[in-house]
Amino acid sequence: MAHLAAFNTMTAIKKKMHNMKEHRESAFDRADQLEQKLIEHKAVSEKVRLHWLFDTTDGFDGAKGSMPLPQLDPEQVPGEALWRP
């Protein structure tokens, strides 16, 4: 009877360890996905920043803050949400 209890305990420990391993792998996969999204969003943000700094042909009249921000096509921008000032 003691052997059966020890076996059940060991089986439960193995199951828990397996679940923890799957959870860890899932977390690593999610972290990789989020890191890739961050890289994509940083690239888009840099493009917007550079456009705002250097493209002064669209309505810039010299007054502070008068240059409009570029309009982005949402289908060309990765991710679910866009940064809006």
BALOBA-1460 file (C-alpha; in Angstrom, 3 decimals):
// residues 85
<rec num="1" residu="m" x="0.000" y="0.000" z="0.000"/>
<rec num="2" residu="a" x="2.863" y="2.394" z="0.768"/>
<rec num="3" residu="h" x="4.350" y="1.693" z="-2.654"/>
<rec num="4" residu="l" x="1.089" y="2.663" z="-4.334"/>
<rec num="5" residu="a" x="0.946" y="5.973" z="-2.426"/>
<rec num="6" residu="a" x="4.555" y="6.737" z="-3.353"/>
<rec num="7" residu="f" x="3.803" y="5.884" z="-6.999"/>
<rec num="8" residu="n" x="0.752" y="8.165" z="-7.028"/>
<rec num="9" residu="t" x="2.760" y="10.985" z="-5.463"/>
<rec num="10" residu="m" x="5.553" y="10.563" z="-7.991"/>
<rec num="11" residu="t" x="3.041" y="10.502" z="-10.868"/>
<rec num="12" residu="a" x="1.445" y="13.702" z="-9.599"/>
<rec num="13" residu="i" x="4.865" y="15.367" z="-9.348"/>
<rec num="14" residu="k" x="5.731" y="14.295" z="-12.899"/>
<rec num="15" residu="k" x="2.436" y="15.671" z="-14.222"/>
<rec num="16" residu="k" x="2.998" y="18.968" z="-12.441"/>
<rec num="17" residu="m" x="6.553" y="19.211" z="-13.795"/>
<rec num="18" residu="h" x="5.276" y="18.502" z="-17.311"/>
<rec num="19" residu="n" x="2.588" y="21.193" z="-16.987"/>
<rec num="20" residu="m" x="5.151" y="23.678" z="-15.706"/>
<rec num="21" residu="k" x="7.434" y="22.896" z="-18.676"/>
<rec num="22" residu="e" x="4.576" y="23.448" z="-21.152"/>
<rec num="23" residu="h" x="3.645" y="26.704" z="-19.409"/>
<rec num="24" residu="r" x="7.264" y="27.887" z="-19.573"/>
<rec num="25" residu="e" x="7.541" y="27.038" z="-23.282"/>
<rec num="26" residu="s" x="4.279" y="28.859" z="-23.956"/>
<rec num="27" residu="a" x="5.559" y="31.917" z="-22.086"/>
<rec num="28" residu="f" x="8.791" y="31.899" z="-24.112"/>
<rec num="29" residu="d" x="6.826" y="31.656" z="-27.361"/>
<rec num="30" residu="r" x="4.609" y="34.564" z="-26.300"/>
<rec num="31" residu="a" x="7.681" y="36.618" z="-25.335"/>
<rec num="32" residu="d" x="9.194" y="35.976" z="-28.782"/>
<rec num="33" residu="q" x="5.969" y="37.087" z="-30.474"/>
<rec num="34" residu="l" x="5.794" y="40.258" z="-28.404"/>
<rec num="35" residu="e" x="9.447" y="41.020" z="-29.060"/>
<rec num="36" residu="q" x="8.824" y="40.743" z="-32.816"/>
<rec num="37" residu="k" x="5.803" y="43.069" z="-32.547"/>
<rec num="38" residu="l" x="7.924" y="45.544" z="-30.592"/>
<rec num="39" residu="i" x="10.558" y="45.545" z="-33.342"/>
<rec num="40" residu="e" x="7.863" y="46.142" z="-35.981"/>
<rec num="41" residu="h" x="6.257" y="48.960" z="-33.973"/>
<rec num="42" residu="k" x="9.614" y="50.621" z="-33.371"/>
<rec num="43" residu="a" x="10.300" y="50.564" z="-37.119"/>
<rec num="44" residu="v" x="6.936" y="52.179" z="-37.859"/>
<rec num="45" residu="s" x="7.463" y="54.743" z="-35.109"/>
<rec num="46" residu="e" x="10.878" y="55.634" z="-36.513"/>
<rec num="47" residu="k" x="9.414" y="56.050" z="-40.010"/>
<rec num="48" residu="v" x="6.725" y="58.374" z="-38.657"/>
<rec num="49" residu="r" x="9.285" y="60.347" z="-36.645"/>
<rec num="50" residu="l" x="11.614" y="60.744" z="-39.617"/>
<rec num="51" residu="h" x="8.726" y="61.718" z="-41.882"/>
<rec num="52" residu="w" x="7.591" y="64.295" z="-39.365"/>
<rec num="53" residu="l" x="11.116" y="65.697" z="-38.968"/>
<rec num="54" residu="f" x="12.237" y="65.799" z="-42.594"/>
<rec num="55" residu="d" x="9.187" y="65.970" z="-44.851"/>
<rec num="56" residu="t" x="8.332" y="69.636" z="-44.612"/>
<rec num="57" residu="t" x="6.462" y="69.883" z="-47.917"/>
<rec num="58" residu="d" x="2.941" y="69.213" z="-46.579"/>
<rec num="59" residu="g" x="1.636" y="72.451" z="-45.160"/>
<rec num="60" residu="f" x="4.580" y="73.572" z="-43.049"/>
<rec num="61" residu="d" x="4.329" y="77.322" z="-42.673"/>
<rec num="62" residu="g" x="7.079" y="77.858" z="-40.126"/>
<rec num="63" residu="a" x="4.850" y="78.259" z="-37.068"/>
<rec num="64" residu="k" x="5.631" y="76.045" z="-34.120"/>
<rec num="65" residu="g" x="3.575" y="72.873" z="-34.188"/>
<rec num="66" residu="s" x="1.853" y="73.684" z="-37.463"/>
<rec num="67" residu="m" x="3.161" y="70.725" z="-39.460"/>
<rec num="68" residu="p" x="0.538" y="67.954" z="-39.681"/>
<rec num="69" residu="l" x="1.441" y="64.403" z="-38.785"/>
<rec num="70" residu="p" x="1.427" y="61.934" z="-41.666"/>
<rec num="71" residu="q" x="-1.657" y="59.821" z="-42.229"/>
<rec num="72" residu="l" x="-0.831" y="56.118" z="-42.205"/>
<rec num="73" residu="d" x="-2.757" y="53.410" z="-43.977"/>
<rec num="74" residu="p" x="-3.813" y="51.004" z="-41.160"/>
<rec num="75" residu="e" x="-3.484" y="48.004" z="-43.475"/>
<rec num="76" residu="q" x="0.227" y="48.717" z="-43.997"/>
<rec num="77" residu="v" x="1.018" y="49.057" z="-40.290"/>
<rec num="78" residu="p" x="1.609" y="45.846" z="-38.281"/>
<rec num="79" residu="g" x="-0.121" y="45.207" z="-34.985"/>
<rec num="80" residu="e" x="-3.585" y="45.738" z="-33.556"/>
<rec num="81" residu="a" x="-3.242" y="49.311" z="-32.341"/>
<rec num="82" residu="l" x="-1.501" y="52.363" z="-33.718"/>
<rec num="83" residu="w" x="0.226" y="55.022" z="-31.724"/>
<rec num="84" residu="r" x="-1.741" y="58.236" z="-31.911"/>
<rec num="85" residu="p" x="-0.404" y="61.551" z="-30.524"/>
